[in-house]
Amino acid sequence: MVRFETWLLLVLLGLMWALPVWMSFPSPSPISKNSPLCTSLVTLKDQLNSSLRRRYLKHNFPINYTIHVRYEEVFRLKNISRMKNDSEIEKHLQDVWVDVTVTVIQSILNVLPERHPTRHKYLANLESLLKAFQTIWVKTDESYYTENIFNIVKHLGMEKYEARKSVRPKSLLDNCYRTMHCLFKDCFLRNSSQDDYCDTQHWRKVNGTQG
């Protein structure tokens, strides 16, 4: 009996020690579909539709044209899946999406001549919409990031970063579109809560209209 009481006391002491630590981590709140955040994302989604991506990021560029971007700018569904398996917090992945999308748009703008139609008729508007979203998006304090997330964010901000690869401009924004639906799925649920925007099979079922 004495041994059980001693064990129980140790458990209670352990909980009392751990509780302040648990409370020190911010718990992400779900995003309401009617919130300003969702409204802003839906507007952004409309500008990222497949028709506009093809017109301005495929037809307005030479065939097979690529640009050199940081490895972290190639942010795909499988990257999210892998990081979720590593127990990364979804709010932190959303922060990464915002940083990646900002960096991707800037990387494309950097290779465009001042009078290029894609710059003035498409990307400038896309950049403005993203900046509007950033004004209401509250980023996580970087001290809460895991080393993996912290390094991604750090590398995205480095001008002289040698780990790069060649990617088509349209592919970069295709990734932004798909990962946005995956990470902010509460804003984009269509038919039912069963829609899994993180599943690549979901995108194959829409007959390429979202690709």
LINHUBEL-V795706 format. One record per residue. N is the residue number from 1. RES is the residue in one small letter. SS is DSSP state (H for helix, E for strand, C for the rest). PHI is phi in degrees with one decimal (* if undefined). PSI is psi in whole degrees, 0 to 359 (* if undefined). Layout:
<<N & RES & SS & PHI & PSI> <N & RES & SS & PHI & PSI>>
This chain:
<<1 & m & C & * & 317> <2 & v & H & -63.0 & 320> <3 & r & H & -62.7 & 319> <4 & f & H & -64.4 & 317> <5 & e & H & -64.9 & 323> <6 & t & H & -64.6 & 317> <7 & w & H & -62.8 & 317> <8 & l & H & -63.1 & 320> <9 & l & H & -63.4 & 320> <10 & l & H & -64.9 & 321> <11 & v & H & -63.1 & 314> <12 & l & H & -63.4 & 319> <13 & l & H & -64.5 & 322> <14 & g & H & -64.3 & 318> <15 & l & H & -65.6 & 321> <16 & m & H & -64.8 & 328> <17 & w & H & -75.1 & 321> <18 & a & H & -78.0 & 331> <19 & l & H & -56.6 & 313> <20 & p & H & -62.3 & 326> <21 & v & H & -65.3 & 313> <22 & w & H & -59.1 & 319> <23 & m & H & -71.3 & 342> <24 & s & H & -74.7 & 342> <25 & f & C & -89.3 & 128> <26 & p & C & -67.9 & 134> <27 & s & C & -95.4 & 121> <28 & p & C & -64.9 & 139> <29 & s & C & -94.0 & 143> <30 & p & C & -64.5 & 149> <31 & i & C & -89.7 & 126> <32 & s & C & -75.2 & 140> <33 & k & C & -62.8 & 335> <34 & n & C & -97.5 & 9> <35 & s & C & -76.4 & 160> <36 & p & H & -57.4 & 327> <37 & l & H & -61.0 & 313> <38 & c & H & -67.2 & 320> <39 & t & H & -59.1 & 317> <40 & s & H & -65.8 & 320> <41 & l & H & -68.0 & 322> <42 & v & H & -65.2 & 321> <43 & t & H & -63.7 & 319> <44 & l & H & -64.5 & 320> <45 & k & H & -59.8 & 319> <46 & d & H & -60.9 & 326> <47 & q & H & -81.7 & 346> <48 & l & C & -98.4 & 13> <49 & n & C & -63.8 & 159> <50 & s & H & -62.0 & 325> <51 & s & H & -63.0 & 313> <52 & l & H & -68.6 & 322> <53 & r & H & -61.9 & 318> <54 & r & H & -66.3 & 315> <55 & r & H & -63.1 & 312> <56 & y & H & -95.3 & 340> <57 & l & H & -114.0 & 356> <58 & k & C & -120.7 & 301> <59 & h & C & -68.3 & 334> <60 & n & C & -88.8 & 6> <61 & f & C & -122.3 & 155> <62 & p & C & -60.0 & 153> <63 & i & C & -58.1 & 133> <64 & n & C & 61.9 & 23> <65 & y & C & -68.2 & 135> <66 & t & C & -130.7 & 160> <67 & i & E & -126.1 & 155> <68 & h & E & -88.5 & 120> <69 & v & E & -128.4 & 163> <70 & r & E & -63.0 & 148> <71 & y & H & -55.2 & 323> <72 & e & H & -67.1 & 341> <73 & e & H & -75.1 & 344> <74 & v & C & -90.4 & 81> <75 & f & C & -105.1 & 102> <76 & r & C & -112.4 & 173> <77 & l & H & -58.2 & 322> <78 & k & H & -69.6 & 333> <79 & n & H & -65.3 & 318> <80 & i & H & -64.3 & 315> <81 & s & H & -58.7 & 316> <82 & r & H & -65.8 & 318> <83 & m & H & -70.8 & 328> <84 & k & H & -65.4 & 324> <85 & n & H & -65.2 & 335> <86 & d & C & -87.8 & 12> <87 & s & C & 67.1 & 31> <88 & e & C & -72.2 & 145> <89 & i & C & -75.3 & 135> <90 & e & H & -60.5 & 323> <91 & k & H & -59.5 & 322> <92 & h & H & -69.1 & 324> <93 & l & H & -67.5 & 326> <94 & q & H & -64.5 & 320> <95 & d & H & -59.4 & 317> <96 & v & H & -61.9 & 318> <97 & w & H & -58.2 & 315> <98 & v & H & -61.0 & 312> <99 & d & H & -65.0 & 319> <100 & v & H & -63.1 & 314> <101 & t & H & -63.8 & 318> <102 & v & H & -59.3 & 314> <103 & t & H & -68.7 & 320> <104 & v & H & -62.2 & 313> <105 & i & H & -60.5 & 318> <106 & q & H & -66.6 & 323> <107 & s & H & -63.6 & 322> <108 & i & H & -71.0 & 317> <109 & l & H & -59.3 & 325> <110 & n & H & -63.7 & 335> <111 & v & C & -98.7 & 358> <112 & l & C & -93.8 & 136> <113 & p & C & -62.1 & 157> <114 & e & C & -57.7 & 326> <115 & r & C & -97.3 & 10> <116 & h & C & -65.1 & 132> <117 & p & H & -60.3 & 330> <118 & t & H & -65.2 & 327> <119 & r & H & -65.2 & 309> <120 & h & H & -85.0 & 326> <121 & k & H & -92.8 & 351> <122 & y & H & -139.0 & 296> <123 & l & H & -66.2 & 326> <124 & a & H & -61.6 & 318> <125 & n & H & -68.7 & 319> <126 & l & H & -61.9 & 318> <127 & e & H & -64.1 & 319> <128 & s & H & -64.0 & 318> <129 & l & H & -64.0 & 321> <130 & l & H & -68.3 & 322> <131 & k & H & -64.8 & 323> <132 & a & H & -63.9 & 321> <133 & f & H & -64.7 & 319> <134 & q & H & -61.9 & 331> <135 & t & H & -66.9 & 338> <136 & i & H & -112.2 & 357> <137 & w & C & -89.4 & 125> <138 & v & C & -99.1 & 111> <139 & k & C & -76.5 & 153> <140 & t & C & -71.9 & 145> <141 & d & C & -59.9 & 127> <142 & e & H & -61.8 & 341> <143 & s & H & -66.5 & 343> <144 & y & H & -90.5 & 350> <145 & y & C & -69.4 & 149> <146 & t & C & -72.1 & 168> <147 & e & H & -60.1 & 323> <148 & n & H & -61.6 & 308> <149 & i & H & -64.7 & 318> <150 & f & H & -59.6 & 318> <151 & n & H & -67.8 & 323> <152 & i & H & -61.5 & 311> <153 & v & H & -62.7 & 319> <154 & k & H & -63.8 & 314> <155 & h & H & -65.2 & 326> <156 & l & H & -63.5 & 334> <157 & g & C & -93.2 & 1> <158 & m & C & -91.7 & 123> <159 & e & C & -71.0 & 311> <160 & k & C & -95.2 & 79> <161 & y & C & -122.2 & 119> <162 & e & C & -85.8 & 341> <163 & a & C & -78.2 & 92> <164 & r & E & -131.8 & 163> <165 & k & E & -145.1 & 160> <166 & s & E & -90.8 & 127> <167 & v & E & -140.8 & 146> <168 & r & C & -72.4 & 139> <169 & p & H & -54.1 & 317> <170 & k & H & -62.1 & 321> <171 & s & H & -61.4 & 324> <172 & l & H & -62.6 & 315> <173 & l & H & -79.3 & 336> <174 & d & H & -59.4 & 315> <175 & n & H & -61.9 & 317> <176 & c & H & -60.7 & 320> <177 & y & H & -63.8 & 311> <178 & r & H & -68.2 & 315> <179 & t & H & -68.0 & 330> <180 & m & H & -60.8 & 315> <181 & h & H & -64.8 & 326> <182 & c & H & -71.6 & 311> <183 & l & H & -79.9 & 336> <184 & f & C & -118.0 & 40> <185 & k & H & -60.2 & 335> <186 & d & H & -62.8 & 336> <187 & c & H & -85.1 & 344> <188 & f & C & -123.6 & 13> <189 & l & C & -60.4 & 131> <190 & r & C & -108.2 & 294> <191 & n & C & -94.3 & 319> <192 & s & C & -163.2 & 171> <193 & s & C & -70.7 & 355> <194 & q & C & -82.6 & 348> <195 & d & C & -60.9 & 123> <196 & d & C & -111.0 & 97> <197 & y & C & -73.9 & 349> <198 & c & C & -85.0 & 350> <199 & d & C & -89.1 & 123> <200 & t & H & -61.1 & 333> <201 & q & H & -63.1 & 328> <202 & h & H & -60.2 & 320> <203 & w & H & -74.6 & 331> <204 & r & H & -72.2 & 335> <205 & k & C & -78.8 & 348> <206 & v & C & -95.1 & 17> <207 & n & C & 56.2 & 34> <208 & g & C & 79.2 & 1> <209 & t & C & -68.8 & 336> <210 & q & C & -102.0 & 359> <211 & g & C & -86.9 & *>>
